[in-house]
Each structure stands twice: as structure tokens, then as C-alpha cells.
Amino acid sequence: STVIKCKAAVAWEPNKPVVIEEIEVAPPQDGEVRIKIVATSVCHSDLYHLFENIHKDGFPVVLGHEAAGIVESVGPGVTEFQPGDKVIPLFLSQCKECRFCKHPKTNVCEKSCEIRIDAMSPLDSRFTCKGKKVYQFSGTSTFSEYTVVRQINLTKIDPAAPLDKVCLLSCGICTGYGAAVNTAEVKGSTCAVFGLGAVGLAAVMGCKNAGAKRIIAVDTNPDKFEKAKVFGANEFVNPKDHDKPISQVLSEMTNGGVDYSLECVGNVEVMRSALESTVQGWGVSVIVGWNMHEFSGQPIKLITGRTWKGALFGGFKSKDGVPEMVKAYMNKKLMVDEFITHNLTLDQINDAIEMMKHGKCIRTVLNVSPQ
């Protein structure tokens, strides 16, 4: 196969709009697959790289990691995929060979670029633009008509699945949903979800599907409560409405605290509040939101029987879990369409980034190529 010239959104430098450019995408090398991106959506992690995690050496880069597409060609040694396959790229690899992949209790993988914080953009990419090497983001880089990924960062899905919907299952929905069902292991009970972006709403849906009776949605933006109701939340708390700490408010509402809490904001203060909102004896609090700062709490909170844990990608082993979630969606066991508030094209990506930055959308799907 040959070099493909196509359109992509290139982030030349931090804190600036991305630019639609013509880029060259080299053929897939050993163990790699080149895919045509059909649909991609903007997730907060893309913004994090662009606006907060300012590694000057991580640019220029093609961002994007929540997507779905079709295999265009495969590199040497690839047996699992062939041209025409419907696929979802995965920021979290699953090599199936390392000691972590072989362990039933974790979904981290030694070959994943996501776990090493400074390595969001591995040097070796198949992109060039105007004669310059362009970095790959999270092993995926989906804000492009074509991208090349390692076969361990790709999974094949039901060919009948609508790609402009199931692209959301490659990050946000699995992250929140799995945090509730896999990591917290919610059983019918009382849950609190902090933060009602896509991840938080997916966590609400996970609690509901796991049979939780009371699902308390916590957010400082009350406009989000209507949407949370759609996914199964039945009580709503805005911390700004109260003089006392939110943990105290929840404790008073629930006779000493909730059974499960999920932090879907990525704020270390909120993480502490979420832990302190759980009941002693058996309360479980899961950190879902991404944050590089130090966090703190009182040991007594854990000594008296609470559990504090974190979840990456909802605990799903990526290659195994995503096709299962697609199947659940196709069998009407999972809501996906309800997360999509806007549909735009790749050319309108800066509008999508602005909407996400200002909390004006839950998920905006960019239709990149026809299915």
C-alpha cells in the first residue's frame, strides 16, 4: 500500500485552535493497521492535552481518541483484521501477552502508551505534514480521515453497528459505566455520582443497570439534572445550594452515607468529598476523573471500613470489553444515542472543542467520512 494524503486537524501548539491540514499517512508497518475514520467525538482528555498538560514537545500532534472506522489496509504480521472490517481504535492497548493482560483483575497493559503520563504522543508516528513529523496521541489520533494504529490498540465490532453512535464506546461511556459495574461492583443500593459530563452520566446508567435504588446526581450545574434523569438518576444535589460540605449533606440524606460514590470530575477536592460521602463499614468510592495533583484524606476514613479505588477505562480489558458493549447497545441494553447532543463535520472541530470547553455539550460527534 502507498502513502495516503488526507485531511486532519493538526494541533501545532498548545492553547491555539487546531488547523485543518492536508497530511500524509504512511502505510502500516509490522503489526499495524491503517483505518479510515468514519466518526470521532471530542473528549475532555483531548482538551487536557491541548490546554492543561502543556508539554511543548508533544506538538505538533493529531488529537482524538474516541472514534470508529473501517480497516483500509494491514501491515505485515496482522492476521486479526482485514480491509473492510468495522473497528474501534483503543487508547488502552490489550496485548494479551503481558503479565497484566493475563491477570483477570486488571485491564492495564505493559504495551500501553496511556499509562506513562509523559508519553501521550509516542515519537514514532505515521503522520507527516508540510515535511514535519506529527505526533500520535494516545496511540490513536482520530481527528483525521485516516490513521495508523497498532493491532493491539484496535478491536473488531459487529458490522451492523452504526459507527457514528458506537464511537462513543471507545472512551467516555465505557469509562463511567464500567467504573460502576466493574470497579465499584454496585449492587442494588444507594449511589452518588459526582460530575455529570458524559462519564458521570454513563456511571449513572451503570448504577441503574446494576439495580441501584437511589442514585443521587451531584453537580454545580443544575442544567445537567434533566439529562441525568434520562439515565436513571432519581435525586439531585447542587453543592452550591448548601452551606455545609456536600459529604455532610449526602450523609444526612442517606442515614450516614451512600454505599457507593463515583468521582467523575477529576478534581482532588471532589475525590475527597466523594470518599467522605460514603458510609463507614462498607462504603466504596471510585476515582474516575483524571488528575495529576496530590490528593489527601484521613486514614480513619479507610480504617473504619471504607474502600477507595480508581478505575481506568471502567476496568474493561479493551479489546474484549468494547465489542461486548457494542453488542449490549445493539441489544438495547445500553443507551448511547442519548449522549450525543451535536453532530458536526471534521472542518467544524474548533466549534466542538469550544462547546466541550464551556460545558455546552455532552458529546459532539464529528462525521469524518461516510460509512
Contacts in CASP RR format, 6 or more apart in sequence:
PFRMAT RR
TARGET T0000
AUTHOR 0000-0000-0000
METHOD contacts of the structure
MODEL  1
STVIKCKAAVAWEPNKPVVIEEIEVAPPQDGEVRIKIVATSVCHSDLYHL
FENIHKDGFPVVLGHEAAGIVESVGPGVTEFQPGDKVIPLFLSQCKECRF
CKHPKTNVCEKSCEIRIDAMSPLDSRFTCKGKKVYQFSGTSTFSEYTVVR
QINLTKIDPAAPLDKVCLLSCGICTGYGAAVNTAEVKGSTCAVFGLGAVG
LAAVMGCKNAGAKRIIAVDTNPDKFEKAKVFGANEFVNPKDHDKPISQVL
SEMTNGGVDYSLECVGNVEVMRSALESTVQGWGVSVIVGWNMHEFSGQPI
KLITGRTWKGALFGGFKSKDGVPEMVKAYMNKKLMVDEFITHNLTLDQIN
DAIEMMKHGKCIRTVLNVSPQ
1 27 0 8 1.000
1 28 0 8 1.000
1 34 0 8 1.000
1 72 0 8 1.000
1 73 0 8 1.000
2 27 0 8 1.000
3 24 0 8 1.000
3 25 0 8 1.000
3 26 0 8 1.000
3 27 0 8 1.000
4 24 0 8 1.000
4 25 0 8 1.000
4 34 0 8 1.000
4 72 0 8 1.000
4 146 0 8 1.000
5 22 0 8 1.000
5 23 0 8 1.000
5 24 0 8 1.000
5 25 0 8 1.000
6 22 0 8 1.000
6 23 0 8 1.000
6 25 0 8 1.000
6 144 0 8 1.000
6 145 0 8 1.000
6 146 0 8 1.000
7 20 0 8 1.000
7 21 0 8 1.000
7 22 0 8 1.000
7 23 0 8 1.000
7 144 0 8 1.000
7 145 0 8 1.000
7 346 0 8 1.000
8 20 0 8 1.000
8 21 0 8 1.000
8 23 0 8 1.000
8 62 0 8 1.000
8 127 0 8 1.000
8 129 0 8 1.000
8 134 0 8 1.000
8 141 0 8 1.000
8 143 0 8 1.000
8 144 0 8 1.000
8 145 0 8 1.000
9 18 0 8 1.000
9 19 0 8 1.000
9 20 0 8 1.000
9 21 0 8 1.000
9 62 0 8 1.000
9 63 0 8 1.000
9 143 0 8 1.000
9 144 0 8 1.000
9 346 0 8 1.000
9 349 0 8 1.000
10 18 0 8 1.000
10 19 0 8 1.000
10 20 0 8 1.000
10 21 0 8 1.000
10 23 0 8 1.000
10 60 0 8 1.000
10 61 0 8 1.000
10 62 0 8 1.000
10 129 0 8 1.000
10 134 0 8 1.000
11 18 0 8 1.000
11 19 0 8 1.000
11 49 0 8 1.000
11 50 0 8 1.000
11 59 0 8 1.000
11 60 0 8 1.000
11 61 0 8 1.000
11 62 0 8 1.000
11 63 0 8 1.000
12 18 0 8 1.000
12 19 0 8 1.000
12 59 0 8 1.000
12 60 0 8 1.000
13 56 0 8 1.000
13 59 0 8 1.000
13 60 0 8 1.000
14 50 0 8 1.000
14 51 0 8 1.000
14 54 0 8 1.000
14 56 0 8 1.000
14 59 0 8 1.000
15 50 0 8 1.000
15 51 0 8 1.000
15 54 0 8 1.000
17 350 0 8 1.000
17 353 0 8 1.000
18 50 0 8 1.000
18 63 0 8 1.000
18 143 0 8 1.000
18 349 0 8 1.000
18 350 0 8 1.000
18 353 0 8 1.000
20 346 0 8 1.000
20 347 0 8 1.000
20 349 0 8 1.000
21 129 0 8 1.000
21 130 0 8 1.000
22 129 0 8 1.000
23 62 0 8 1.000
23 127 0 8 1.000
23 128 0 8 1.000
23 129 0 8 1.000
23 134 0 8 1.000
23 144 0 8 1.000
24 127 0 8 1.000
24 128 0 8 1.000
24 129 0 8 1.000
25 34 0 8 1.000
25 126 0 8 1.000
25 127 0 8 1.000
25 144 0 8 1.000
25 146 0 8 1.000
25 147 0 8 1.000
25 148 0 8 1.000
26 126 0 8 1.000
26 127 0 8 1.000
26 128 0 8 1.000
26 148 0 8 1.000
27 34 0 8 1.000
27 73 0 8 1.000
27 75 0 8 1.000
27 126 0 8 1.000
27 148 0 8 1.000
28 34 0 8 1.000
28 73 0 8 1.000
28 74 0 8 1.000
28 75 0 8 1.000
28 78 0 8 1.000
28 126 0 8 1.000
28 148 0 8 1.000
29 75 0 8 1.000
29 76 0 8 1.000
29 126 0 8 1.000
29 148 0 8 1.000
30 75 0 8 1.000
30 76 0 8 1.000
30 77 0 8 1.000
31 74 0 8 1.000
31 75 0 8 1.000
31 76 0 8 1.000
31 77 0 8 1.000
31 78 0 8 1.000
31 150 0 8 1.000
31 151 0 8 1.000
32 74 0 8 1.000
32 75 0 8 1.000
32 78 0 8 1.000
32 126 0 8 1.000
32 148 0 8 1.000
32 149 0 8 1.000
32 150 0 8 1.000
32 151 0 8 1.000
33 71 0 8 1.000
33 73 0 8 1.000
33 74 0 8 1.000
33 75 0 8 1.000
33 78 0 8 1.000
33 81 0 8 1.000
33 87 0 8 1.000
33 148 0 8 1.000
33 149 0 8 1.000
33 150 0 8 1.000
33 151 0 8 1.000
33 154 0 8 1.000
34 71 0 8 1.000
34 72 0 8 1.000
34 73 0 8 1.000
34 74 0 8 1.000
34 75 0 8 1.000
34 126 0 8 1.000
34 146 0 8 1.000
34 147 0 8 1.000
34 148 0 8 1.000
35 69 0 8 1.000
35 70 0 8 1.000
35 71 0 8 1.000
35 72 0 8 1.000
35 87 0 8 1.000
35 89 0 8 1.000
35 146 0 8 1.000
35 147 0 8 1.000
35 148 0 8 1.000
35 149 0 8 1.000
35 154 0 8 1.000
36 69 0 8 1.000
36 70 0 8 1.000
36 71 0 8 1.000
36 72 0 8 1.000
36 145 0 8 1.000
36 146 0 8 1.000
36 369 0 8 1.000
37 67 0 8 1.000
37 68 0 8 1.000
37 69 0 8 1.000
37 142 0 8 1.000
37 144 0 8 1.000
37 145 0 8 1.000
37 146 0 8 1.000
37 147 0 8 1.000
37 368 0 8 1.000
37 369 0 8 1.000
38 67 0 8 1.000
38 68 0 8 1.000
38 69 0 8 1.000
38 70 0 8 1.000
38 163 0 8 1.000
38 164 0 8 1.000
38 167 0 8 1.000
38 367 0 8 1.000
38 368 0 8 1.000
38 369 0 8 1.000
38 370 0 8 1.000
38 371 0 8 1.000
39 67 0 8 1.000
39 68 0 8 1.000
39 69 0 8 1.000
39 163 0 8 1.000
39 164 0 8 1.000
39 167 0 8 1.000
39 365 0 8 1.000
39 366 0 8 1.000
39 367 0 8 1.000
39 368 0 8 1.000
40 64 0 8 1.000
40 66 0 8 1.000
40 67 0 8 1.000
40 68 0 8 1.000
40 142 0 8 1.000
40 143 0 8 1.000
40 167 0 8 1.000
40 346 0 8 1.000
40 365 0 8 1.000
40 366 0 8 1.000
40 368 0 8 1.000
41 66 0 8 1.000
41 67 0 8 1.000
41 167 0 8 1.000
41 168 0 8 1.000
41 340 0 8 1.000
41 363 0 8 1.000
41 364 0 8 1.000
41 365 0 8 1.000
41 366 0 8 1.000
42 64 0 8 1.000
42 66 0 8 1.000
42 349 0 8 1.000
42 352 0 8 1.000
42 353 0 8 1.000
42 356 0 8 1.000
42 363 0 8 1.000
42 364 0 8 1.000
42 366 0 8 1.000
43 64 0 8 1.000
43 65 0 8 1.000
43 66 0 8 1.000
43 171 0 8 1.000
43 172 0 8 1.000
43 198 0 8 1.000
43 356 0 8 1.000
44 290 0 8 1.000
44 356 0 8 1.000
45 65 0 8 1.000
45 91 0 8 1.000
45 138 0 8 1.000
45 171 0 8 1.000
45 290 0 8 1.000
46 63 0 8 1.000
46 64 0 8 1.000
46 65 0 8 1.000
46 137 0 8 1.000
46 143 0 8 1.000
46 353 0 8 1.000
47 353 0 8 1.000
47 356 0 8 1.000
47 357 0 8 1.000
48 290 0 8 1.000
49 58 0 8 1.000
49 61 0 8 1.000
49 63 0 8 1.000
49 120 0 8 1.000
49 137 0 8 1.000
50 63 0 8 1.000
50 353 0 8 1.000
51 357 0 8 1.000
53 120 0 8 1.000
53 292 0 8 1.000
55 118 0 8 1.000
55 120 0 8 1.000
55 121 0 8 1.000
58 120 0 8 1.000
58 121 0 8 1.000
58 135 0 8 1.000
59 135 0 8 1.000
60 129 0 8 1.000
60 132 0 8 1.000
60 134 0 8 1.000
60 135 0 8 1.000
61 121 0 8 1.000
61 134 0 8 1.000
61 135 0 8 1.000
61 136 0 8 1.000
61 137 0 8 1.000
61 141 0 8 1.000
62 127 0 8 1.000
62 134 0 8 1.000
62 135 0 8 1.000
62 136 0 8 1.000
62 137 0 8 1.000
62 141 0 8 1.000
62 142 0 8 1.000
62 143 0 8 1.000
62 144 0 8 1.000
62 147 0 8 1.000
63 137 0 8 1.000
63 141 0 8 1.000
63 143 0 8 1.000
64 137 0 8 1.000
64 138 0 8 1.000
64 140 0 8 1.000
64 141 0 8 1.000
64 142 0 8 1.000
64 143 0 8 1.000
65 89 0 8 1.000
65 91 0 8 1.000
65 137 0 8 1.000
65 138 0 8 1.000
65 139 0 8 1.000
65 140 0 8 1.000
65 141 0 8 1.000
65 142 0 8 1.000
65 170 0 8 1.000
65 171 0 8 1.000
66 142 0 8 1.000
66 167 0 8 1.000
66 168 0 8 1.000
66 170 0 8 1.000
66 171 0 8 1.000
66 172 0 8 1.000
67 88 0 8 1.000
67 89 0 8 1.000
67 140 0 8 1.000
67 142 0 8 1.000
67 167 0 8 1.000
67 170 0 8 1.000
68 86 0 8 1.000
68 87 0 8 1.000
68 88 0 8 1.000
68 89 0 8 1.000
68 157 0 8 1.000
68 161 0 8 1.000
68 163 0 8 1.000
68 164 0 8 1.000
68 166 0 8 1.000
68 167 0 8 1.000
68 170 0 8 1.000
69 86 0 8 1.000
69 87 0 8 1.000
69 88 0 8 1.000
69 89 0 8 1.000
69 163 0 8 1.000
69 167 0 8 1.000
70 84 0 8 1.000
70 85 0 8 1.000
70 86 0 8 1.000
70 87 0 8 1.000
70 163 0 8 1.000
70 371 0 8 1.000
71 81 0 8 1.000
71 82 0 8 1.000
71 83 0 8 1.000
71 84 0 8 1.000
71 85 0 8 1.000
71 87 0 8 1.000
72 83 0 8 1.000
72 84 0 8 1.000
72 146 0 8 1.000
73 83 0 8 1.000
74 81 0 8 1.000
74 82 0 8 1.000
74 83 0 8 1.000
74 151 0 8 1.000
78 151 0 8 1.000
80 151 0 8 1.000
80 156 0 8 1.000
81 87 0 8 1.000
81 151 0 8 1.000
81 154 0 8 1.000
81 156 0 8 1.000
85 156 0 8 1.000
85 159 0 8 1.000
86 156 0 8 1.000
86 157 0 8 1.000
86 158 0 8 1.000
86 159 0 8 1.000
86 161 0 8 1.000
86 163 0 8 1.000
87 154 0 8 1.000
87 155 0 8 1.000
87 156 0 8 1.000
87 157 0 8 1.000
88 154 0 8 1.000
88 155 0 8 1.000
88 157 0 8 1.000
88 166 0 8 1.000
88 167 0 8 1.000
88 169 0 8 1.000
88 170 0 8 1.000
88 322 0 8 1.000
88 326 0 8 1.000
89 139 0 8 1.000
89 140 0 8 1.000
89 142 0 8 1.000
89 147 0 8 1.000
89 149 0 8 1.000
89 153 0 8 1.000
89 154 0 8 1.000
89 170 0 8 1.000
90 140 0 8 1.000
90 153 0 8 1.000
90 154 0 8 1.000
90 155 0 8 1.000
90 170 0 8 1.000
90 318 0 8 1.000
90 319 0 8 1.000
90 322 0 8 1.000
91 114 0 8 1.000
91 138 0 8 1.000
91 139 0 8 1.000
91 140 0 8 1.000
91 153 0 8 1.000
91 170 0 8 1.000
91 171 0 8 1.000
91 313 0 8 1.000
92 107 0 8 1.000
92 108 0 8 1.000
92 109 0 8 1.000
92 112 0 8 1.000
92 114 0 8 1.000
92 153 0 8 1.000
92 312 0 8 1.000
92 313 0 8 1.000
92 318 0 8 1.000
93 109 0 8 1.000
93 111 0 8 1.000
93 112 0 8 1.000
93 113 0 8 1.000
93 114 0 8 1.000
93 139 0 8 1.000
93 150 0 8 1.000
93 152 0 8 1.000
93 153 0 8 1.000
93 318 0 8 1.000
94 101 0 8 1.000
94 107 0 8 1.000
94 109 0 8 1.000
94 152 0 8 1.000
94 317 0 8 1.000
94 318 0 8 1.000
94 319 0 8 1.000
94 320 0 8 1.000
95 101 0 8 1.000
95 109 0 8 1.000
95 110 0 8 1.000
95 111 0 8 1.000
95 152 0 8 1.000
96 102 0 8 1.000
96 152 0 8 1.000
96 319 0 8 1.000
98 109 0 8 1.000
98 110 0 8 1.000
98 111 0 8 1.000
99 110 0 8 1.000
100 106 0 8 1.000
100 107 0 8 1.000
100 108 0 8 1.000
100 109 0 8 1.000
100 110 0 8 1.000
101 109 0 8 1.000
101 110 0 8 1.000
101 317 0 8 1.000
106 315 0 8 1.000
107 312 0 8 1.000
107 313 0 8 1.000
107 314 0 8 1.000
107 315 0 8 1.000
107 316 0 8 1.000
107 317 0 8 1.000
107 318 0 8 1.000
108 115 0 8 1.000
108 312 0 8 1.000
109 152 0 8 1.000
109 318 0 8 1.000
111 150 0 8 1.000
111 152 0 8 1.000
113 119 0 8 1.000
113 120 0 8 1.000
113 122 0 8 1.000
113 138 0 8 1.000
113 139 0 8 1.000
114 120 0 8 1.000
114 138 0 8 1.000
114 139 0 8 1.000
114 312 0 8 1.000
115 312 0 8 1.000
117 292 0 8 1.000
120 137 0 8 1.000
120 138 0 8 1.000
121 135 0 8 1.000
121 136 0 8 1.000
121 137 0 8 1.000
122 135 0 8 1.000
122 136 0 8 1.000
122 139 0 8 1.000
123 133 0 8 1.000
123 135 0 8 1.000
124 136 0 8 1.000
125 133 0 8 1.000
125 134 0 8 1.000
125 135 0 8 1.000
125 136 0 8 1.000
125 141 0 8 1.000
125 148 0 8 1.000
126 136 0 8 1.000
126 147 0 8 1.000
126 148 0 8 1.000
127 133 0 8 1.000
127 134 0 8 1.000
127 135 0 8 1.000
127 136 0 8 1.000
127 141 0 8 1.000
127 144 0 8 1.000
127 147 0 8 1.000
128 134 0 8 1.000
136 147 0 8 1.000
139 149 0 8 1.000
139 150 0 8 1.000
139 153 0 8 1.000
140 147 0 8 1.000
140 149 0 8 1.000
140 153 0 8 1.000
141 147 0 8 1.000
143 346 0 8 1.000
143 349 0 8 1.000
143 366 0 8 1.000
144 368 0 8 1.000
145 346 0 8 1.000
145 368 0 8 1.000
145 369 0 8 1.000
152 319 0 8 1.000
153 318 0 8 1.000
154 319 0 8 1.000
155 318 0 8 1.000
155 319 0 8 1.000
155 321 0 8 1.000
155 322 0 8 1.000
155 323 0 8 1.000
156 323 0 8 1.000
157 166 0 8 1.000
157 322 0 8 1.000
157 323 0 8 1.000
157 326 0 8 1.000
158 323 0 8 1.000
158 326 0 8 1.000
158 327 0 8 1.000
158 330 0 8 1.000
160 330 0 8 1.000
161 326 0 8 1.000
161 329 0 8 1.000
161 330 0 8 1.000
162 371 0 8 1.000
163 371 0 8 1.000
164 343 0 8 1.000
164 365 0 8 1.000
164 367 0 8 1.000
164 371 0 8 1.000
165 329 0 8 1.000
165 336 0 8 1.000
165 337 0 8 1.000
165 340 0 8 1.000
165 365 0 8 1.000
166 326 0 8 1.000
166 329 0 8 1.000
166 336 0 8 1.000
167 365 0 8 1.000
168 198 0 8 1.000
168 336 0 8 1.000
168 339 0 8 1.000
168 340 0 8 1.000
168 363 0 8 1.000
168 365 0 8 1.000
169 322 0 8 1.000
169 325 0 8 1.000
169 326 0 8 1.000
169 329 0 8 1.000
169 336 0 8 1.000
170 322 0 8 1.000
171 313 0 8 1.000
172 198 0 8 1.000
172 199 0 8 1.000
172 202 0 8 1.000
173 198 0 8 1.000
173 202 0 8 1.000
173 325 0 8 1.000
173 334 0 8 1.000
173 336 0 8 1.000
173 339 0 8 1.000
174 202 0 8 1.000
174 313 0 8 1.000
174 314 0 8 1.000
174 316 0 8 1.000
174 321 0 8 1.000
174 322 0 8 1.000
174 325 0 8 1.000
175 199 0 8 1.000
175 202 0 8 1.000
175 288 0 8 1.000
175 311 0 8 1.000
175 313 0 8 1.000
175 314 0 8 1.000
176 199 0 8 1.000
176 200 0 8 1.000
176 202 0 8 1.000
176 203 0 8 1.000
176 206 0 8 1.000
176 262 0 8 1.000
176 264 0 8 1.000
176 288 0 8 1.000
176 311 0 8 1.000
176 314 0 8 1.000
177 202 0 8 1.000
177 203 0 8 1.000
177 205 0 8 1.000
177 206 0 8 1.000
177 209 0 8 1.000
177 314 0 8 1.000
177 325 0 8 1.000
177 334 0 8 1.000
178 202 0 8 1.000
178 203 0 8 1.000
178 206 0 8 1.000
178 311 0 8 1.000
178 314 0 8 1.000
178 315 0 8 1.000
178 316 0 8 1.000
179 199 0 8 1.000
179 203 0 8 1.000
179 262 0 8 1.000
179 264 0 8 1.000
179 286 0 8 1.000
179 288 0 8 1.000
179 310 0 8 1.000
179 311 0 8 1.000
179 314 0 8 1.000
179 315 0 8 1.000
180 186 0 8 1.000
180 191 0 8 1.000
180 203 0 8 1.000
180 205 0 8 1.000
180 206 0 8 1.000
180 207 0 8 1.000
180 210 0 8 1.000
180 260 0 8 1.000
180 262 0 8 1.000
180 286 0 8 1.000
181 206 0 8 1.000
181 209 0 8 1.000
181 210 0 8 1.000
182 311 0 8 1.000
182 314 0 8 1.000
182 315 0 8 1.000
182 316 0 8 1.000
183 286 0 8 1.000
183 309 0 8 1.000
183 310 0 8 1.000
183 311 0 8 1.000
183 314 0 8 1.000
183 315 0 8 1.000
184 191 0 8 1.000
184 260 0 8 1.000
184 262 0 8 1.000
184 284 0 8 1.000
184 286 0 8 1.000
184 309 0 8 1.000
185 210 0 8 1.000
185 284 0 8 1.000
186 206 0 8 1.000
186 207 0 8 1.000
186 210 0 8 1.000
186 211 0 8 1.000
186 212 0 8 1.000
186 259 0 8 1.000
186 260 0 8 1.000
187 210 0 8 1.000
187 211 0 8 1.000
188 210 0 8 1.000
188 211 0 8 1.000
188 212 0 8 1.000
188 213 0 8 1.000
189 212 0 8 1.000
189 213 0 8 1.000
189 214 0 8 1.000
189 259 0 8 1.000
189 260 0 8 1.000
190 212 0 8 1.000
190 213 0 8 1.000
190 214 0 8 1.000
190 216 0 8 1.000
190 254 0 8 1.000
190 257 0 8 1.000
190 258 0 8 1.000
190 259 0 8 1.000
190 260 0 8 1.000
191 207 0 8 1.000
191 212 0 8 1.000
191 214 0 8 1.000
191 215 0 8 1.000
191 216 0 8 1.000
191 258 0 8 1.000
191 259 0 8 1.000
191 260 0 8 1.000
191 261 0 8 1.000
191 262 0 8 1.000
192 215 0 8 1.000
192 216 0 8 1.000
192 217 0 8 1.000
192 218 0 8 1.000
192 250 0 8 1.000
192 258 0 8 1.000
192 260 0 8 1.000
192 261 0 8 1.000
192 262 0 8 1.000
192 274 0 8 1.000
192 277 0 8 1.000
193 200 0 8 1.000
193 203 0 8 1.000
193 204 0 8 1.000
193 207 0 8 1.000
193 215 0 8 1.000
193 216 0 8 1.000
193 217 0 8 1.000
193 218 0 8 1.000
193 228 0 8 1.000
193 233 0 8 1.000
193 261 0 8 1.000
193 262 0 8 1.000
193 264 0 8 1.000
194 218 0 8 1.000
194 219 0 8 1.000
194 261 0 8 1.000
194 262 0 8 1.000
194 263 0 8 1.000
194 264 0 8 1.000
194 265 0 8 1.000
194 270 0 8 1.000
194 273 0 8 1.000
194 274 0 8 1.000
195 217 0 8 1.000
195 218 0 8 1.000
195 219 0 8 1.000
195 224 0 8 1.000
195 263 0 8 1.000
195 264 0 8 1.000
195 265 0 8 1.000
195 270 0 8 1.000
196 204 0 8 1.000
196 217 0 8 1.000
196 219 0 8 1.000
196 221 0 8 1.000
196 224 0 8 1.000
196 225 0 8 1.000
196 227 0 8 1.000
196 228 0 8 1.000
196 264 0 8 1.000
197 224 0 8 1.000
197 264 0 8 1.000
197 362 0 8 1.000
198 339 0 8 1.000
198 362 0 8 1.000
198 363 0 8 1.000
199 264 0 8 1.000
199 288 0 8 1.000
199 289 0 8 1.000
200 262 0 8 1.000
200 264 0 8 1.000
200 288 0 8 1.000
201 227 0 8 1.000
201 228 0 8 1.000
201 231 0 8 1.000
201 339 0 8 1.000
201 362 0 8 1.000
202 231 0 8 1.000
202 339 0 8 1.000
203 262 0 8 1.000
203 264 0 8 1.000
203 288 0 8 1.000
204 215 0 8 1.000
204 217 0 8 1.000
204 228 0 8 1.000
204 231 0 8 1.000
204 232 0 8 1.000
204 233 0 8 1.000
205 231 0 8 1.000
205 232 0 8 1.000
205 334 0 8 1.000
205 335 0 8 1.000
207 215 0 8 1.000
207 232 0 8 1.000
207 260 0 8 1.000
207 262 0 8 1.000
208 215 0 8 1.000
208 231 0 8 1.000
208 232 0 8 1.000
209 333 0 8 1.000
209 334 0 8 1.000
212 260 0 8 1.000
214 234 0 8 1.000
214 235 0 8 1.000
214 254 0 8 1.000
214 258 0 8 1.000
215 232 0 8 1.000
215 233 0 8 1.000
215 234 0 8 1.000
215 235 0 8 1.000
216 233 0 8 1.000
216 234 0 8 1.000
216 235 0 8 1.000
216 236 0 8 1.000
216 237 0 8 1.000
216 250 0 8 1.000
216 253 0 8 1.000
216 254 0 8 1.000
216 258 0 8 1.000
217 224 0 8 1.000
217 225 0 8 1.000
217 228 0 8 1.000
217 233 0 8 1.000
217 235 0 8 1.000
217 236 0 8 1.000
217 237 0 8 1.000
218 236 0 8 1.000
218 237 0 8 1.000
218 238 0 8 1.000
218 239 0 8 1.000
218 246 0 8 1.000
218 250 0 8 1.000
219 225 0 8 1.000
219 228 0 8 1.000
219 236 0 8 1.000
219 238 0 8 1.000
220 238 0 8 1.000
220 239 0 8 1.000
220 240 0 8 1.000
221 238 0 8 1.000
221 359 0 8 1.000
222 236 0 8 1.000
222 238 0 8 1.000
225 233 0 8 1.000
225 236 0 8 1.000
227 338 0 8 1.000
227 362 0 8 1.000
228 236 0 8 1.000
230 335 0 8 1.000
230 338 0 8 1.000
231 335 0 8 1.000
231 338 0 8 1.000
235 253 0 8 1.000
237 246 0 8 1.000
237 249 0 8 1.000
237 250 0 8 1.000
237 253 0 8 1.000
239 246 0 8 1.000
239 249 0 8 1.000
242 249 0 8 1.000
245 273 0 8 1.000
245 276 0 8 1.000
246 273 0 8 1.000
246 277 0 8 1.000
247 273 0 8 1.000
247 276 0 8 1.000
247 277 0 8 1.000
250 257 0 8 1.000
250 258 0 8 1.000
250 277 0 8 1.000
251 257 0 8 1.000
251 277 0 8 1.000
254 279 0 8 1.000
255 279 0 8 1.000
256 279 0 8 1.000
256 280 0 8 1.000
257 277 0 8 1.000
257 278 0 8 1.000
257 279 0 8 1.000
257 283 0 8 1.000
258 277 0 8 1.000
258 278 0 8 1.000
258 279 0 8 1.000
258 283 0 8 1.000
259 278 0 8 1.000
259 279 0 8 1.000
259 282 0 8 1.000
259 283 0 8 1.000
259 284 0 8 1.000
260 278 0 8 1.000
260 283 0 8 1.000
260 284 0 8 1.000
260 285 0 8 1.000
260 286 0 8 1.000
261 274 0 8 1.000
261 275 0 8 1.000
261 277 0 8 1.000
261 278 0 8 1.000
261 283 0 8 1.000
261 284 0 8 1.000
261 285 0 8 1.000
261 286 0 8 1.000
262 274 0 8 1.000
262 285 0 8 1.000
262 286 0 8 1.000
262 288 0 8 1.000
263 270 0 8 1.000
263 271 0 8 1.000
263 274 0 8 1.000
263 285 0 8 1.000
263 286 0 8 1.000
263 287 0 8 1.000
263 288 0 8 1.000
263 289 0 8 1.000
264 288 0 8 1.000
264 289 0 8 1.000
265 289 0 8 1.000
266 287 0 8 1.000
266 288 0 8 1.000
266 289 0 8 1.000
266 290 0 8 1.000
266 291 0 8 1.000
267 291 0 8 1.000
268 291 0 8 1.000
268 293 0 8 1.000
268 294 0 8 1.000
268 295 0 8 1.000
268 296 0 8 1.000
271 285 0 8 1.000
271 287 0 8 1.000
271 291 0 8 1.000
271 295 0 8 1.000
272 295 0 8 1.000
272 296 0 8 1.000
272 297 0 8 1.000
274 285 0 8 1.000
274 287 0 8 1.000
275 285 0 8 1.000
275 297 0 8 1.000
275 301 0 8 1.000
275 306 0 8 1.000
275 308 0 8 1.000
276 301 0 8 1.000
277 285 0 8 1.000
278 284 0 8 1.000
278 285 0 8 1.000
278 306 0 8 1.000
279 306 0 8 1.000
280 301 0 8 1.000
280 304 0 8 1.000
280 305 0 8 1.000
280 306 0 8 1.000
281 304 0 8 1.000
281 305 0 8 1.000
281 306 0 8 1.000
282 305 0 8 1.000
282 306 0 8 1.000
283 305 0 8 1.000
283 306 0 8 1.000
283 307 0 8 1.000
284 306 0 8 1.000
284 307 0 8 1.000
284 309 0 8 1.000
285 306 0 8 1.000
285 307 0 8 1.000
285 308 0 8 1.000
285 309 0 8 1.000
286 309 0 8 1.000
286 310 0 8 1.000
286 311 0 8 1.000
287 308 0 8 1.000
287 309 0 8 1.000
287 310 0 8 1.000
287 311 0 8 1.000
288 310 0 8 1.000
288 311 0 8 1.000
288 314 0 8 1.000
301 308 0 8 1.000
302 308 0 8 1.000
316 322 0 8 1.000
316 325 0 8 1.000
325 334 0 8 1.000
328 334 0 8 1.000
329 336 0 8 1.000
339 362 0 8 1.000
339 363 0 8 1.000
340 362 0 8 1.000
340 363 0 8 1.000
340 364 0 8 1.000
340 365 0 8 1.000
341 361 0 8 1.000
341 362 0 8 1.000
341 363 0 8 1.000
341 364 0 8 1.000
342 352 0 8 1.000
342 355 0 8 1.000
342 361 0 8 1.000
342 363 0 8 1.000
342 364 0 8 1.000
342 365 0 8 1.000
343 364 0 8 1.000
343 365 0 8 1.000
343 366 0 8 1.000
343 367 0 8 1.000
344 351 0 8 1.000
344 352 0 8 1.000
344 364 0 8 1.000
344 365 0 8 1.000
344 366 0 8 1.000
344 367 0 8 1.000
345 366 0 8 1.000
345 367 0 8 1.000
345 368 0 8 1.000
346 366 0 8 1.000
346 367 0 8 1.000
346 368 0 8 1.000
348 366 0 8 1.000
349 366 0 8 1.000
352 361 0 8 1.000
352 364 0 8 1.000
352 366 0 8 1.000
354 360 0 8 1.000
355 361 0 8 1.000
355 364 0 8 1.000
356 364 0 8 1.000
END
